[in-house]
């Protein structure tokens, strides 16, 4: 029999779901309850021997392909923009002069220049690129499909629990499309919650809850163990599944050394930290490398805002150099450690920018044709897949859809493309739909 305050609950059949939910949050403590979003193996992800992981640079707002990966130097000035092309380590492939570090590792990068979908609004496009499916509208912004990070977490999970399988740095994007939706709360991302470049960087989500001491910890562990004998009826909200899967892992993350060590950037050599760059981009990339090395499957770095409708030169001067340095340093670091074939690097946003500059010296939303970057994971490097037409407005050859990109990533990670998960109504939904891997990269 379990007694909490003035209420008594009987073990097994004597404890109801309602009773458990009533006592769950107070027992765990408010600080620790923030960890209920952690991924856990207890939800039985698909068995996989894959060692591979994914690091994402999510360029919220839409990075300009014309000024980075798909320049048009022969186009009129209002199209080609303000930067000049430069050569790379791959003969015949040119990139922008503003990303010289990526040019220096182009032999290990691949650029897909023919990505397209059919929406130019941030929310629906963000959903499309992060789930593979069109869904939300301006009238209904709620997420309808799980993010690729949650699909990865649900399918193959963390390589080394209690390291979270899916992490967002510093936090998940604002639209809410980096979550698990009907896969269950256990597969939502673990949010770092702080800037890795901050002098006093620490993890708010791993702070010991107020009132929790080493003396009370053992009793709480014992209490949580009693829950293992209870029958779990999973409700539609996924609350019970989340509680079942996080309970022991959350405590281990707070008090254990393994997770704290993975997040400890001070353990890295200062010279290496300088090579990544002493800014949010660089230190986030370095933290992502530490996390996948420790066992994480997907780390999503949410970068600065790239929605440059006005004075795009000013915006790119702020964001491109740190992104460029971070990506190249990550490629070199993974190569040095013998990890590049085991880690996919993916730089992507919800769409690109208009081929023609607007009257405010900026570029607007453009989904008809844009570029993404891929590297590592055993994918073929030094490749350019697809092409835009001469001024960059539409796809000229080899169209690639959001689902094709995700099919490429899932296949490379070892996730079967025939995988389906049931949505809230019980209908099986494919993780790739009509998407097919990009064979040129496999």
C-alpha positions in Angstrom: 0.0 0.0 0.0 1.2 3.5 -0.9 0.3 6.5 1.2 0.8 10.1 0.2 -0.5 12.6 2.6 -4.1 12.0 3.5 -4.8 9.7 0.5 -4.1 6.0 0.3 -3.6 4.1 -2.9 -3.4 0.3 -3.4 -0.8 -1.2 -5.6 -1.7 -2.8 -9.0 -5.5 -2.9 -9.3 -5.9 -0.6 -6.4 -4.3 2.4 -8.1 -6.2 4.0 -10.9 -5.0 6.0 -13.8 -6.7 9.1 -12.3 -5.0 8.5 -9.0 -1.6 8.2 -10.7 -2.0 11.4 -12.6 -3.1 13.2 -9.5 0.0 12.3 -7.6 2.5 12.2 -10.4 3.5 15.8 -10.7 3.8 16.5 -7.0 5.9 13.5 -6.4 8.3 14.2 -9.2 8.6 17.9 -8.4 7.9 20.9 -10.8 11.5 21.1 -11.9 11.8 17.5 -12.8 8.4 17.5 -14.5 9.9 19.7 -17.1 11.8 16.6 -18.3 8.6 14.7 -19.2 9.3 15.4 -22.8 12.4 13.1 -23.0 12.7 10.3 -25.4 12.9 6.8 -24.0 13.5 3.3 -25.2 10.7 2.0 -23.0 8.2 2.8 -25.8 9.9 0.0 -27.8 11.3 1.8 -30.9 12.2 -0.3 -33.9 15.3 -2.4 -33.3 18.2 -1.1 -35.3 21.9 -1.8 -35.4 22.6 1.6 -37.1 25.3 3.7 -35.6 24.2 6.8 -37.6 22.9 10.1 -36.3 21.7 13.4 -37.8 22.7 17.0 -37.1 20.5 19.7 -38.5 21.0 23.4 -39.1 17.4 24.7 -39.3 17.6 28.1 -41.1 14.3 29.5 -39.9 12.8 32.0 -42.3 14.4 30.6 -45.4 18.1 31.0 -46.5 18.8 32.6 -49.9 20.0 30.0 -52.4 21.0 32.8 -54.8 23.5 34.2 -52.4 24.9 30.9 -51.1 24.7 27.5 -53.0 23.1 28.4 -56.4 24.5 31.6 -57.6 23.6 33.1 -61.0 26.5 35.3 -62.0 25.3 35.7 -65.5 21.9 37.0 -64.5 20.9 40.7 -64.4 22.0 42.5 -61.2 18.6 42.4 -59.6 18.8 38.6 -59.7 22.4 37.8 -59.1 22.7 39.9 -55.9 25.8 41.4 -54.3 28.2 38.5 -54.0 30.7 36.9 -56.4 31.1 33.1 -57.0 34.3 31.4 -55.9 35.8 28.1 -56.8 35.7 25.1 -54.5 37.6 21.8 -53.9 35.4 20.3 -56.6 36.2 21.4 -60.1 33.3 23.2 -61.8 31.4 23.7 -58.6 31.1 27.3 -57.4 29.7 28.7 -54.2 29.3 32.2 -52.8 32.3 34.2 -51.7 30.5 34.6 -48.3 30.8 30.9 -47.6 34.6 30.2 -48.2 34.9 27.6 -45.5 32.2 25.5 -47.1 34.0 25.9 -50.4 37.0 24.5 -48.7 35.2 21.3 -47.8 33.0 21.0 -50.8 34.5 17.6 -51.6 32.6 16.3 -48.5 29.4 18.3 -49.1 26.5 17.8 -51.5 24.1 20.5 -52.6 20.6 19.8 -53.8 19.6 22.7 -56.0 16.2 21.6 -57.1 14.1 21.3 -54.0 10.5 22.5 -54.4 7.1 22.5 -52.9 3.9 24.6 -53.4 3.6 27.0 -50.5 5.2 30.3 -49.7 3.9 30.9 -46.2 6.2 30.3 -43.2 4.0 28.0 -41.1 2.7 25.6 -43.7 6.1 25.5 -45.4 7.9 24.8 -42.1 5.5 22.0 -41.4 6.1 20.6 -45.0 9.9 20.6 -44.7 10.0 19.2 -41.2 7.4 16.5 -41.6 7.3 15.9 -45.3 3.7 16.7 -45.5 1.6 19.8 -46.3 -0.8 20.4 -43.4 -1.4 23.6 -41.5 -3.0 26.7 -43.0 -3.2 30.2 -41.7 -6.6 29.3 -40.2 -5.3 26.2 -38.6 -1.6 26.3 -37.6 -1.5 23.2 -35.3 1.0 20.5 -36.2 -0.6 17.6 -38.0 2.3 15.2 -38.6 5.4 14.3 -36.5 8.7 16.0 -37.2 11.5 14.0 -38.7 13.4 14.2 -35.4 10.5 12.5 -33.6 10.1 9.9 -36.3 13.8 9.1 -35.9 13.5 9.0 -32.1 10.5 6.7 -32.3 12.0 4.5 -35.0 15.5 3.9 -33.7 15.9 5.8 -30.4 19.0 6.9 -28.6 22.1 4.7 -29.0 23.0 5.1 -25.4 20.2 6.0 -22.9 19.9 8.1 -20.8 21.3 10.3 -23.6 18.2 11.8 -25.2 17.5 10.5 -28.7 16.3 13.8 -30.0 17.6 17.2 -28.9 16.9 20.8 -30.0 19.4 23.7 -29.5 18.7 26.1 -27.9 15.0 25.3 -28.1 12.4 24.1 -30.6 11.2 26.4 -33.3 8.2 28.7 -32.6 5.6 27.1 -34.9 5.7 23.8 -32.9 6.5 21.6 -35.9 9.5 19.9 -34.3 7.4 17.7 -32.0 6.0 14.2 -32.0 2.2 14.8 -32.4 0.5 11.4 -32.5 3.7 9.5 -31.9 3.4 10.4 -28.2 5.0 12.9 -25.9 7.9 10.5 -25.1 9.3 11.4 -28.6 9.2 15.2 -28.3 12.6 16.8 -28.3 14.7 17.5 -25.3 15.2 21.3 -25.4 18.6 22.5 -24.2 17.0 25.8 -23.2 20.2 27.9 -23.2 22.8 29.4 -25.6 25.9 27.1 -25.7 28.0 30.2 -26.3 27.0 31.8 -23.1 29.8 32.2 -20.5 27.6 30.7 -17.9 26.1 28.0 -20.1 24.2 25.4 -18.2 21.1 23.3 -18.7 18.0 24.6 -17.1 16.3 21.3 -17.9 18.8 19.3 -15.8 18.7 21.5 -12.7 17.9 19.7 -9.5 14.2 20.4 -8.6 13.7 22.6 -5.6 13.4 20.6 -2.4 15.0 17.4 -4.0 18.0 16.4 -2.0 20.1 13.2 -2.0 18.3 12.1 1.1 14.9 12.2 -0.6 16.1 10.9 -3.9 16.3 7.2 -2.9 12.7 7.3 -1.6 11.5 8.8 -4.8 13.4 6.1 -6.8 11.6 3.5 -4.7 8.2 5.2 -5.4 8.8 5.3 -9.1 9.8 1.6 -9.1 6.4 0.7 -7.7 4.8 2.2 -10.9 6.5 -0.5 -12.9 4.0 -3.1 -11.6 1.0 -1.1 -12.6 -1.1 -1.8 -15.6 -0.8 1.1 -18.1 -3.7 2.1 -20.2 -2.4 4.6 -22.8 -4.8 7.5 -23.3 -5.2 9.5 -26.5 -3.1 12.4 -25.2 0.0 10.2 -24.7 0.4 11.4 -21.1 0.5 7.9 -19.6 3.0 6.7 -22.3 5.2 9.7 -21.6 5.1 9.1 -17.8 5.9 5.4 -18.3 8.9 6.1 -20.6 10.5 9.1 -18.8 10.2 8.2 -15.2 13.5 6.5 -14.4 15.4 8.2 -17.3 14.5 11.7 -16.0 16.0 11.0 -12.6 19.1 9.6 -14.1 19.6 12.6 -16.3 19.3 15.0 -13.4 21.7 13.2 -11.0 23.9 11.1 -13.3 27.2 12.0 -14.8 26.9 10.7 -18.3 24.4 13.3 -19.6 26.1 16.2 -17.8 29.4 15.2 -19.3 28.0 15.2 -22.9 26.8 18.8 -22.4 30.0 20.0 -20.8 31.7 22.1 -23.5 34.4 23.2 -21.1 35.9 19.7 -21.7 36.7 20.6 -25.3 40.1 22.1 -26.2 39.9 25.9 -26.6 41.5 25.8 -30.0 38.8 23.5 -31.3 36.1 25.7 -29.8 37.7 28.7 -31.6 37.7 26.8 -34.9 33.9 26.2 -34.6 33.5 29.9 -33.7 32.7 31.6 -30.4 29.1 32.3 -31.3 25.8 30.4 -31.0 26.2 28.7 -34.4 29.7 27.4 -33.7 29.2 26.3 -30.1 25.8 24.7 -30.9 27.5 22.7 -33.7 30.2 21.6 -31.3 27.6 20.6 -28.7 25.7 18.7 -31.3 28.9 16.7 -32.2 29.4 15.9 -28.5 25.7 14.7 -28.2 25.8 12.4 -31.2 29.1 11.1 -30.0 27.5 10.3 -26.7 24.5 8.6 -28.3 21.9 11.1 -29.5 20.2 10.2 -32.9 19.0 13.7 -34.0 20.2 17.1 -32.9 18.4 20.1 -34.4 20.2 23.4 -34.2 17.7 26.2 -34.6 19.7 29.1 -36.0 19.0 32.8 -36.4 16.2 34.3 -38.5 16.8 34.3 -42.3 13.6 36.1 -43.3 15.4 38.9 -45.1 12.7 40.9 -46.9 14.7 44.1 -46.3 18.4 44.8 -46.7 19.3 41.2 -47.2 23.0 42.1 -47.3 22.9 43.2 -43.7 21.1 40.0 -42.6 23.5 37.8 -44.5 26.5 39.6 -43.1 25.3 38.7 -39.6 24.3 35.1 -40.2 26.3 33.6 -43.1 29.9 33.8 -41.7 29.1 32.0 -38.4 27.0 29.4 -40.2 29.7 28.9 -42.8 32.4 28.4 -40.1 30.3 26.1 -38.0 29.4 23.8 -40.9 32.9 23.5 -42.2 34.4 23.0 -38.7 31.8 20.3 -38.0 32.8 18.5 -41.2 36.5 18.7 -40.4 36.0 17.6 -36.8 33.9 14.6 -37.7 36.4 13.6 -40.3 39.3 13.8 -37.9 37.4 11.7 -35.4 36.5 9.1 -38.0 32.8 9.9 -37.5 31.8 11.6 -40.7 30.4 8.5 -42.3 28.2 8.0 -39.2 26.8 11.5 -38.9 24.5 13.2 -41.5 24.7 17.0 -41.7 21.6 18.7 -43.1 21.2 22.4 -43.6 17.7 23.4 -44.6 14.9 25.9 -44.1 11.2 26.1 -45.0 11.9 27.5 -48.4 14.3 29.7 -50.3 14.2 33.4 -51.4 12.9 35.0 -54.6 15.3 35.0 -57.5 14.7 38.7 -58.0 15.5 41.3 -55.4 12.6 43.4 -54.2 12.4 47.1 -53.9 13.7 47.0 -50.3 17.0 45.4 -51.3 15.7 42.1 -49.9 14.3 38.8 -51.2 10.9 37.4 -50.4 9.6 33.9 -49.9 10.2 31.3 -52.7 9.2 27.6 -52.7 9.3 26.9 -56.4 13.0 26.1 -56.4 15.6 26.3 -53.6 18.7 24.5 -52.2 19.6 22.4 -49.2 23.0 21.1 -48.1 23.8 17.5 -47.1 27.0 15.9 -45.9 28.3 12.8 -44.1 26.4 9.7 -43.2 28.1 7.8 -46.0 26.4 10.0 -48.6 28.4 10.8 -51.7 30.3 14.1 -51.2 31.3 16.6 -53.9 27.9 16.3 -55.6 25.5 18.9 -57.0 22.1 17.3 -57.5 19.5 19.0 -59.8 19.5 22.5 -61.3 17.4 25.6 -61.4 16.7 27.4 -64.6 19.1 30.2 -65.7 17.7 32.9 -63.4 16.8 30.5 -60.6 13.0 30.7 -60.7 12.0 27.1 -61.3 13.4 23.6 -61.4 15.2 22.9 -64.6 16.2 19.3 -63.9 15.8 16.6 -61.2 13.0 17.9 -59.0 13.3 16.9 -55.3 10.4 17.0 -52.9 10.4 17.4 -49.1 9.5 13.7 -48.8 12.4 12.7 -51.1 14.8 14.5 -48.7 13.4 12.7 -45.7 13.4 9.4 -47.5 17.1 9.9 -48.2 17.8 10.7 -44.5 15.7 7.8 -43.1 17.2 5.3 -45.5 20.7 6.5 -44.6 19.9 6.1 -40.9 18.7 2.6 -41.4 15.0 3.3 -40.9 12.8 1.1 -43.2 11.0 3.2 -45.7 7.9 1.1 -45.4 7.5 2.2 -41.8 4.0 3.4 -40.9 2.7 4.8 -37.6 -0.9 5.2 -36.6 -2.3 8.7 -36.3 -4.8 9.8 -33.6 -7.7 8.2 -35.5 -5.8 4.9 -35.8 -5.1 5.2 -39.5 -1.6 4.1 -40.6 0.5 6.9 -42.0 3.6 6.3 -44.0 6.8 8.2 -42.9 7.8 8.9 -46.5 4.6 8.7 -48.5 5.5 9.0 -52.2 9.1 10.1 -51.3 12.1 8.2 -52.7 15.8 8.5 -51.7 18.0 10.7 -53.9 19.9 7.9 -55.7 22.7 10.2 -56.7 23.7 10.6 -53.1 23.3 7.0 -51.9 
